[in-house]
Amino acid sequence: MRHYLLLVVLLLSLLKTGAQDAVAVSKEPLHKNVFENRYVRALELHIAPGDTTMFHKHEKPCVSISLHPVRTGSQTLLDDKGPRVQSADRRITFDGFYQSPRIHRVWNRDSEMFHWMDVEILTSGNRVLEEPMAAEGIKQVFDAPPVRAYLLTLKGKQKMSFKRNAPFLIVSLSQASTATVNKHHFSRQGDFLFVKPSKKIRFSNNSDTDYSLAVLELK
């Protein structure tokens, strides 16, 4: 019994130390800050097979975009128990962290590179958006307090354009280098483009195969 209590005390001590040493996710070395302005902070994560992140803390509302999922493991010291916003696509999900942060570390237990993007939402969320976009190829996947997210699937050779009042962050989910957004060439998963408010957005798929993008409308 005494040995069991000592083990529990040791485990609690390790958990407390891990929580105290956790860095903000934007400071975690494997989370590379690839873009930041007053609206969003985009962090691209690559974890090589067998590698592990540091303990890090998620505190800001965050859209998570799965780019190349593999088998992973994680150790969580603290997680927000608040209600979750349901997503219609598991590649694009949202966590508000409204009640408490998430503190964890993640490791890659697969043989391929793990590729992920965390988009922290830095806006106050007080912008009133227009009605959700409704067009062929556009599917709304969630509507959260600071951001509305869509999955856009461009068919082969399809072109599309729209103009909205809100700013957008657009992220490629496809690997083939066949799409352009406002003449910006997307060549890999995780390529992105930020579009200022009230700017026209033009999409073009130059191949015969479908091309998918995550489209984040910021409030």
PEJOMO-V705654 format. One record per backbone hydrogen bond with DSSP energy under -0.5 kcal/mol. NH is the residue of the N-H (numbers start at 0). CO is the residue of the C=O. E is the energy in kcal/mol with one decimal. If there is no record, write none. Layout:
NH_CO_E, NH_CO_E
This chain:
4_0_-2.3, 5_1_-2.3, 6_2_-2.1, 7_3_-2.2, 8_4_-2.5, 9_5_-2.5, 10_6_-2.5, 11_7_-2.6, 12_8_-2.1, 13_9_-2.3, 14_10_-2.4, 15_11_-2.4, 16_12_-2.3, 17_13_-2.5, 18_14_-2.3, 19_15_-2.2, 20_16_-2.0, 21_17_-0.7, 21_18_-0.6, 22_54_-2.0, 24_56_-2.2, 26_23_-2.3, 27_23_-0.7, 27_24_-0.9, 30_27_-1.6, 31_29_-1.0, 31_43_-2.8, 33_31_-1.0, 33_41_-2.3, 34_41_-1.2, 36_39_-2.4, 40_119_-2.0, 41_34_-3.0, 42_40_-0.6, 42_117_-3.1, 43_31_-2.7, 43_41_-0.5, 44_115_-3.0, 45_29_-1.0, 46_113_-2.0, 47_45_-0.5, 49_107_-2.4, 50_47_-2.4, 52_105_-2.9, 55_103_-2.7, 56_22_-2.7, 57_101_-2.9, 58_56_-0.6, 61_94_-2.9, 62_118_-2.6, 63_61_-0.6, 63_92_-2.4, 64_116_-3.1, 65_63_-0.5, 65_90_-2.3, 66_64_-0.6, 66_114_-1.5, 67_114_-2.3, 72_106_-2.3, 74_104_-2.2, 76_74_-0.5, 76_102_-2.8, 77_102_-1.5, 85_83_-0.6, 87_140_-1.8, 91_88_-1.7, 92_63_-2.4, 93_84_-0.5, 94_61_-2.3, 101_57_-2.1, 102_77_-2.9, 103_55_-2.0, 103_101_-0.5, 104_74_-1.7, 106_72_-2.7, 107_50_-2.2, 108_70_-1.9, 108_106_-0.7, 113_46_-2.4, 114_67_-1.5, 115_44_-2.2, 116_64_-1.8, 117_42_-2.8, 118_62_-3.1, 118_116_-0.5, 119_40_-2.8, 119_117_-0.7, 120_60_-3.1, 121_38_-2.9, 121_119_-0.6, 122_38_-0.9, 126_218_-3.2, 128_126_-0.7, 137_134_-2.2, 138_136_-0.5, 138_150_-2.3, 140_148_-2.5, 141_148_-1.3, 143_146_-2.8, 146_143_-0.6, 147_216_-2.8, 148_141_-2.4, 149_214_-2.3, 150_138_-3.0, 151_149_-0.5, 151_212_-2.9, 152_136_-2.9, 152_150_-0.5, 153_151_-0.6, 153_210_-3.2, 154_152_-0.6, 156_206_-1.8, 157_154_-2.2, 159_202_-2.1, 161_200_-1.9, 163_198_-0.6, 167_194_-2.4, 168_215_-1.9, 169_192_-2.5, 170_213_-2.8, 171_190_-3.1, 172_211_-2.5, 173_211_-0.9, 177_175_-1.7, 178_185_-0.8, 179_203_-2.2, 180_183_-2.1, 181_201_-2.7, 183_180_-2.2, 184_182_-0.6, 185_178_-2.6, 186_184_-0.6, 189_171_-2.4, 190_187_-1.7, 192_169_-2.0, 194_167_-2.8, 197_163_-1.2, 198_195_-1.3, 200_161_-3.1, 202_159_-3.8, 202_200_-0.5, 203_179_-2.0, 204_157_-2.7, 205_177_-3.4, 205_203_-0.6, 210_153_-2.2, 212_151_-2.4, 213_170_-3.0, 214_149_-2.5, 214_212_-0.5, 215_168_-2.9, 215_213_-0.5, 216_147_-3.5, 216_214_-0.6, 217_166_-2.3, 217_215_-0.6, 218_145_-2.4
